[in-house]
Amino acid sequence: MSEVVIITEAAAFQIKDMMKEHEEENAYLRVGVNGGGCSGLSYGMGFDHEVKDSDAVLEQHGIKFLVSKADADILNGTTIDFKQSLMGGGFTIDNPNAIASCGCGSSFVTATNKGKPEEC
């Protein structure tokens, strides 16, 4: 389960900075999948203080994060990175299980889970 989600050093640096800015240094980063979006599934990330029985607790680059066991198959092998450019920066998510995504890049489908699309 330790390689379900890979957080790069650049992403970890940005996450730590955000945790400090929002006074959430003791929180976990929750990484998950939500129904909806243009293609049917969308990614979710946020801070959480509660570990559920259905969560796997992982740690990389000093970031403790949670992935629900229900989302583990969909996220298996996913890499979260942070890219900086002249136009600003943002997180990128590379999910090898996604077979299609919408134009915005935040919504996707997998071969085994299509979700329920919403209008963009």
C-alpha positions in Angstrom: 0.0 0.0 0.0 3.0 2.3 0.4 3.2 3.0 -3.4 -0.5 3.7 -4.0 0.2 7.5 -4.2 3.6 9.0 -4.8 4.3 12.5 -3.7 7.3 14.2 -5.2 9.7 16.3 -3.2 8.4 19.5 -5.0 4.8 18.6 -4.0 5.8 17.8 -0.5 7.6 21.1 -0.1 4.4 23.0 -1.3 2.2 20.9 0.9 4.3 21.6 4.0 4.3 25.3 3.1 0.4 25.2 2.9 0.1 23.3 6.1 2.2 25.9 7.9 0.3 28.8 6.3 -3.0 27.4 7.4 -1.7 26.2 10.8 -2.3 22.6 9.9 1.2 21.2 10.7 -0.3 18.3 12.7 -2.9 17.4 10.1 -2.9 14.6 7.5 -3.2 15.3 3.8 -6.2 13.3 2.6 -6.0 12.2 -1.0 -9.1 10.8 -2.6 -11.5 10.4 -5.5 -14.9 12.0 -5.6 -17.8 11.2 -8.0 -18.6 14.0 -10.4 -16.7 16.3 -12.7 -17.0 16.4 -16.5 -15.8 12.8 -17.0 -17.3 11.2 -13.9 -14.5 11.2 -11.2 -12.5 14.0 -9.8 -9.5 14.2 -7.4 -9.7 15.6 -3.9 -7.0 16.8 -1.5 -7.4 18.5 1.8 -6.3 18.5 5.4 -7.9 16.1 7.9 -7.3 15.3 11.5 -9.3 12.1 11.7 -8.1 8.7 10.6 -10.9 6.3 9.7 -10.8 2.5 10.0 -11.0 2.4 6.2 -7.9 4.6 5.7 -4.4 3.7 4.9 -1.9 6.0 6.6 1.1 6.7 4.4 4.2 8.9 4.8 6.6 10.3 2.2 9.0 13.3 2.4 7.7 14.0 5.9 4.1 14.3 4.8 1.6 12.0 6.5 -1.3 11.3 4.2 -4.5 9.3 4.1 -6.0 7.2 1.3 -9.2 5.4 1.8 -9.0 1.7 0.9 -12.0 2.3 -1.4 -10.0 4.8 -3.5 -6.7 2.8 -3.4 -7.4 0.8 -6.6 -8.3 3.9 -8.6 -5.3 5.8 -7.3 -2.8 3.0 -7.5 0.5 4.3 -8.9 -0.7 7.9 -9.0 2.0 10.6 -8.8 1.3 14.0 -7.3 3.8 16.7 -8.3 4.0 20.5 -8.1 5.0 22.5 -11.2 6.0 26.1 -11.2 5.9 28.2 -14.4 5.9 31.9 -15.4 2.1 31.8 -15.2 2.1 30.5 -11.6 2.2 27.0 -10.1 -0.1 24.1 -9.4 -0.4 20.5 -8.5 -0.4 17.9 -11.3 -1.7 14.4 -10.9 -0.5 11.6 -13.1 -2.8 8.6 -12.7 -1.8 5.6 -14.9 -5.3 4.1 -14.4 -7.1 7.1 -16.0 -8.1 6.1 -19.6 -9.8 9.5 -20.4 -10.0 12.9 -18.9 -11.8 16.2 -19.6 -10.2 19.3 -21.0 -9.6 20.8 -17.5 -7.6 17.8 -16.5 -9.2 17.4 -13.1 -11.9 14.9 -14.0 -11.2 11.4 -15.3 -12.5 7.8 -15.8 -10.8 4.5 -15.4 -11.5 1.2 -17.2 -13.3 -0.2 -14.1 -14.9 3.0 -12.6 -16.6 5.6 -14.8 -18.4 7.6 -12.1 -21.3 9.8 -13.0 -20.5 12.8 -15.2 -21.7 16.3 -14.4 -22.1 19.2 -16.8 -18.9 21.4 -17.1 
